[in-house]
Amino acid sequence: MNEITPKELDQWKRSGKEFQLIDVREPYEAEACNLGGLLIPMGEILERLAEIRKDVTVVIHCRSGGRSGAVINALSRRYGYENLVNLSGGILAYGRDVDPTIVCE
């Protein structure tokens, strides 16, 4: 599975690189803190496949990287997605390494 570090993601955002950011946490988690991407809770992924782009890199994240990793593995194996990357350490790592105003505890 491909991964991107929080600092690399920040560079992508700052440079204007085209990518899709998907948060697979639950709505209550995203309300507490988020990175501004598309919210598709893990349990809704299969019914919302049409919203996941195949023409650009898609960064998928959760709280710490576990759920997003499971989603990436499933989508890659079952549906042939090859453009998915996991945010290493999830939003917790992004808050720690890039933006300390993002606090999700």
C-alpha positions as CSV (number, residue, x, y, z in Angstrom):
1,M,0.0,0.0,0.0
2,N,1.3,3.5,-0.9
3,E,1.5,6.0,1.9
4,I,2.0,9.8,2.1
5,T,3.3,11.6,5.2
6,P,1.5,14.5,6.7
7,K,4.3,16.8,5.6
8,E,4.1,15.5,2.0
9,L,0.3,16.1,2.0
10,D,0.8,19.6,3.3
11,Q,3.2,20.2,0.4
12,W,0.7,18.9,-2.1
13,K,-2.0,21.2,-0.6
14,R,0.3,24.2,-0.8
15,S,1.5,23.5,-4.3
16,G,-2.0,23.2,-5.8
17,K,-1.4,19.6,-6.8
18,E,-4.7,18.0,-8.0
19,F,-5.8,15.1,-5.8
20,Q,-8.9,14.0,-3.9
21,L,-8.9,13.8,-0.1
22,I,-11.3,11.3,1.5
23,D,-12.0,11.0,5.2
24,V,-13.4,7.6,6.2
25,R,-14.2,8.4,9.8
26,E,-17.7,8.8,11.2
27,P,-19.5,12.1,10.9
28,Y,-19.2,12.9,14.6
29,E,-15.4,12.5,14.3
30,A,-15.3,14.8,11.3
31,E,-17.3,17.4,13.1
32,A,-14.7,17.5,15.9
33,C,-11.8,18.0,13.5
34,N,-11.2,17.6,9.8
35,L,-8.8,18.3,6.9
36,G,-11.5,19.5,4.6
37,G,-11.9,16.5,2.3
38,L,-14.9,14.5,1.2
39,L,-16.5,12.5,4.1
40,I,-17.4,8.9,3.2
41,P,-17.6,6.9,6.4
42,M,-16.0,3.5,6.1
43,G,-19.4,1.7,6.3
44,E,-20.6,3.7,3.3
45,I,-17.7,3.2,0.9
46,L,-19.2,0.5,-1.2
47,E,-22.4,2.3,-1.9
48,R,-20.5,5.5,-2.7
49,L,-17.8,4.1,-5.0
50,A,-18.9,6.5,-7.8
51,E,-17.6,9.5,-5.7
52,I,-14.1,8.1,-5.6
53,R,-12.1,9.5,-8.5
54,K,-9.9,7.3,-10.7
55,D,-8.3,10.1,-12.7
56,V,-6.2,11.6,-9.9
57,T,-4.4,10.4,-6.8
58,V,-6.8,9.8,-3.9
59,V,-5.5,10.3,-0.3
60,I,-7.6,8.4,2.2
61,H,-7.4,9.1,5.9
62,C,-8.9,8.3,9.2
63,R,-7.9,9.0,12.8
64,S,-4.6,7.1,12.9
65,G,-4.3,5.1,9.6
66,G,-5.9,1.8,10.4
67,R,-9.4,2.2,8.9
68,S,-8.1,4.1,5.8
69,G,-5.5,1.3,5.3
70,A,-8.3,-1.3,5.4
71,V,-10.4,0.7,2.9
72,I,-7.5,1.0,0.5
73,N,-6.7,-2.7,0.7
74,A,-10.4,-3.6,0.0
75,L,-10.8,-1.2,-2.9
76,S,-7.5,-2.2,-4.5
77,R,-8.2,-5.9,-4.3
78,R,-11.9,-6.0,-5.1
79,Y,-12.4,-3.0,-7.4
80,G,-9.0,-2.5,-9.0
81,Y,-8.2,1.0,-7.6
82,E,-4.5,1.8,-8.2
83,N,-4.5,5.5,-7.3
84,L,-5.1,5.3,-3.6
85,V,-2.6,6.4,-0.9
86,N,-3.0,6.2,2.9
87,L,-2.2,9.3,5.1
88,S,0.5,7.8,7.4
89,G,-0.6,8.2,11.0
90,G,-4.0,9.7,10.0
91,I,-5.3,13.1,11.1
92,L,-3.6,12.7,14.5
93,A,-0.2,12.7,12.8
94,Y,-1.2,15.6,10.6
95,G,-2.1,17.6,13.6
96,R,1.1,16.7,15.4
97,D,3.5,17.2,12.4
98,V,1.9,19.9,10.4
99,D,-1.0,21.9,12.0
100,P,-1.1,21.9,15.8
101,T,-4.5,23.6,15.7
102,I,-6.0,20.3,14.5
103,V,-6.7,18.5,17.8
104,C,-8.9,15.4,17.6
105,E,-8.3,13.8,21.0
